[in-house]
Amino acid sequence: MAGVSLKCGDCGTLLKSVEEAQEHAELTKHTDFSESTEAVLNLVCSTCGKPCRSKTESDLHTKRTGHTEFSDKTSETAKPITLEVPKNQSSDDVDMVDASTTGEPEEMVVPDVDLKLLEELESMGFSKERSTRALHFSGNSSLEAAANWIVEHEEDADIDQMPLVSAKSKSEPSKPSLTPEERKAKAQELKERARKKKEEEEKRMEREREKERIRIGKELLEAKRMEEENERKRIIALRKAEKEEERRAREKIRQKLEEDKAERRRKLGLPAEDPTAPKPSAPVVEEKKSSLPIRPVTKSEQMRECLRSLKQSNKDDEAKVKTAFNTLLTYIKNAATKPDEEKFRKIRLTNAAFQDRVGKLEGGIKFLELCGFEKIEGGEFLFLARDKIDRAVLNSAGTELNSAINNPFFGVL
């Protein structure tokens, strides 16, 4: 049976012709070639463009890289390859010819061999001619005997020629030495080997996948750690700024109390506590230069500035400031807890109550715009679109409002 390709026994490469096999042998020094029924293809990986000459190579490429898409660019079917030498009889064939005394050649036929053993040898990659010759000369005794005969005679010049015997001397092939039970046991052994090999490959792939999962997990943990560290630094900076603001407010209040005390003593005609001592003055606070890089102003800081401006512009009316803060907190809370109800996300700017509590105060409308509200219908309404609700922004707004309401020193400076 002629093959459609040549297979290198050293590296498994499929070759289209004898010329390609000769070139491959010159480049690699490989010498073990045999015919194969597997056609030489031209499968190109759609992902990375790697060419594969057979289905085996494409399966191996898929196992290594995970790429599964291949385009078949085989231009034409490979022509069958034959390695048969010219049909001149060899010495073995001459020995098998029993010429009659009349000088006429006898009829020569292919000897009968065990077909099951022949199929097994062909499945192992041996050609039909080589398998038939091995079974014939080993007496059809067993698969092992035939394989050993091939190994011992692979250097013979006529190893790939079909053996011929006289039609008169043709006899029935001898029965194989393996019993059905032995053959079944051998098949079971081969299946067990294949199963163990598959399990080992699956374990190896599982180890590789576990290594990849561990690597990805470490990267995610490191990214999370960096994010938490940056957030911690930001919170520390904000707390430090708030403490500094409170300290300066207390110092200003202390100075005001000292001045009021001195004024009351003066009005009552009492002498100053220490006329020779200079009036207490606030210690000069040297601003430390921050070694941190300059970062853009966050939305939370912009919200805090709006609330500070609202309180500074109405510092003489604490009730109005507190009402404005509570009204803004109600708007933010309703938008965050009831996002599906449009009435809690739409504010009429001409509403008298809204104007009196928030609209006319400096920074009130800007604070709502920072929370996501936008002017619509010619500036008649403030509206927060459902798809533009950012809970993180609303939570920050609520935090800033609670701080402004509960911090007695907020906006003093």
Sequence and secondary structure as in RCSB ss.txt:
>XXXX:A:sequence
MAGVSLKCGDCGTLLKSVEEAQEHAELTKHTDFSESTEAVLNLVCSTCGKPCRSKTESDLHTKRTGHTEFSDKTS
ETAKPITLEVPKNQSSDDVDMVDASTTGEPEEMVVPDVDLKLLEELESMGFSKERSTRALHFSGNSSLEAAANWI
VEHEEDADIDQMPLVSAKSKSEPSKPSLTPEERKAKAQELKERARKKKEEEEKRMEREREKERIRIGKELLEAKR
MEEENERKRIIALRKAEKEEERRAREKIRQKLEEDKAERRRKLGLPAEDPTAPKPSAPVVEEKKSSLPIRPVTKS
EQMRECLRSLKQSNKDDEAKVKTAFNTLLTYIKNAATKPDEEKFRKIRLTNAAFQDRVGKLEGGIKFLELCGFEK
IEGGEFLFLARDKIDRAVLNSAGTELNSAINNPFFGVL
>XXXX:A:secstr
  BSEEEETTT  EESSHHHHHHHHHHH    EEEESS    EEETTT  EESSHHHHHHHHHHH    EEE   
S    B     S   HHHHHH    TT     EE     HHHHHHHHHTT  HHHHHHHHHHTTT  HHHHHHHH
HHTTT TTTTS   EETTT       S  HHHHHHHHHHHHHHHHHHHHHHHHHHHHHHHHHHHHHHHHHHHHHH
HHHHHHHHHHHHHHHHHHHHHHHHHHHHHHHHHHHHHHHHHHTT   S TTS              S      HH
HHHHHHHHHHHHHTTT HHHHHHHHHHHHHHHHHHHH TT GGGSEEETT HHHIIIIITSTTHHHHHHHTT EE
ETTTTEEE  GGG  HHHHHHHHHHHHHHHH TTTT  
